[in-house]
Amino acid sequence: MKFRTEIEIAPFADKFGYDNRILALGSCFADNMSKILKDAKFRVVSNPTGVLFNPASIAQTLHRFESGRKAATGELRESGGRWFDYDFHGTLAAETPEKALANIDAAIAAGHNALQECDRMIITFGTAWVYVLNETGKVVANCHKQPANGFTRRRMTVEEIVGLFAPLLDGMLAKKKIIFTVSPVRHLGDGADENFLSKATLKVAVAELVRRFANAYYFPAYEILNDDLRDYRFYADDLVHPSSRAIAYIREKFFDAALSEQAKRLLPRVEKIAAAAAHRPQNPADEAYREFCRRQIEEIQTVEGVDLSAELAYFASILQ
């Protein structure tokens, strides 16, 4: 007797491994996916300019990364002693305009480099609802807790989202493999019905992009949490974000579909080394632990194509 509907995911035609470079952009779920990859020692850069929730802001950020255009003082706003830019996350805001500009420029430079170097991207749409700054008529990436009457809230259409991303997939992203996801995190601030409308809009838009472009794939994180797991025990205490168990399950599904066979073979060894380096013994000078470190160094030297320099440096420091 079956009590759940398990999502079957066809393996991606273009899989990735430790030799690939990945740029992840989008909602906080993109950061979750990036952490999974970073913990497994894959080469990934996540949201250099901060979390991005809606497709319009993600597309705008990609154009900004491509051009590398620096921030301008006239684009900054001040509130409560903090200077910020509506195109960027609050983590880049600062107490002086000079510091805010420096933070933003450093983030843009990091994004420009990551975009140039990556051959894979993970793009995670969080919501189709956007906030338009009445003063400029532009969609903002972050409202920075400014008064609601300064914005107009609306839901993007499928055609609008496809219209923004089709030129990107046909242009600057044409030579990269793109994995789209729709975040399973519910935006209950929009109301349950409007959250469902939002997610449906995102899913239809992604389906159309995947249909049109051979370099675009869809990973069904949304369906895994809402249909496969489908139980509040797989949510965190806020009943909105996935729990650690759910993320671990999504990780398993993602790796099974997206990793190359070589990466799958290396993964257990890499994770074992990373876990060994993360452990801190009570007595690092103990000879048994020093011998353990020697064995780990020997193991690292047999793993090719994986950046384990941090782990190697740690084990070497114990032997000094």
SULHU-V605167 format. One record per backbone hydrogen bond with DSSP energy under -0.5 kcal/mol. CO is the residue of the C=O (numbers start at 0). NH is the residue of the N-H. If there is no record, write none. Layout:
BEGIN
{{CO,NH} {CO,NH}}
END
This chain:
BEGIN
{{3,5} {5,7} {6,8} {7,9} {12,14} {15,259} {16,19} {19,42} {20,118} {20,119} {21,44} {22,121} {23,46} {24,123} {25,51} {26,29} {26,30} {27,31} {28,32} {29,33} {30,34} {31,35} {32,36} {33,37} {34,38} {35,39} {36,41} {37,40} {40,306} {41,43} {42,21} {44,23} {46,49} {48,88} {52,125} {52,126} {53,57} {54,58} {55,59} {56,60} {57,61} {58,62} {59,63} {60,64} {61,65} {62,66} {63,67} {63,68} {71,74} {72,75} {76,83} {78,81} {81,78} {82,93} {83,76} {84,87} {85,140} {85,141} {88,91} {89,92} {93,82} {95,99} {96,100} {97,101} {98,102} {99,103} {100,104} {101,105} {102,106} {103,107} {104,108} {105,109} {106,110} {107,111} {108,112} {109,113} {110,114} {111,115} {112,116} {113,117} {118,176} {119,22} {120,122} {120,178} {121,24} {121,123} {122,124} {122,180} {123,26} {124,182} {126,54} {127,155} {129,153} {130,132} {130,139} {131,133} {131,151} {132,135} {132,136} {132,137} {137,132} {142,145} {146,149} {147,150} {149,133} {151,131} {153,129} {156,160} {157,161} {158,162} {159,163} {160,164} {161,165} {163,167} {164,168} {165,169} {166,170} {167,170} {167,172} {170,173} {172,175} {175,177} {176,120} {176,178} {177,179} {177,216} {178,122} {179,218} {180,124} {180,182} {185,187} {186,189} {187,190} {190,194} {191,195} {192,196} {193,197} {194,198} {195,199} {196,200} {197,201} {198,202} {199,203} {200,204} {201,205} {202,206} {203,207} {204,208} {205,209} {206,210} {207,211} {208,212} {211,213} {212,215} {214,177} {216,179} {217,219} {218,220} {219,223} {220,224} {221,225} {222,226} {222,227} {223,228} {224,229} {226,4} {230,233} {231,234} {233,242} {235,238} {239,185} {240,235} {242,246} {243,247} {244,248} {245,249} {246,250} {247,251} {248,252} {249,253} {250,254} {251,255} {252,256} {253,257} {254,258} {256,11} {257,15} {259,263} {260,264} {261,265} {262,266} {263,267} {264,268} {265,268} {265,269} {266,270} {267,271} {268,272} {269,273} {270,274} {271,275} {272,276} {273,277} {274,278} {278,280} {282,285} {285,289} {286,290} {287,291} {288,292} {289,293} {290,294} {291,295} {292,296} {293,297} {294,298} {295,299} {296,300} {297,301} {298,301} {299,302} {301,303} {305,307} {307,311} {308,312} {309,313} {310,314} {311,315} {312,316} {313,317} {314,318} {315,319} {316,319}}
END
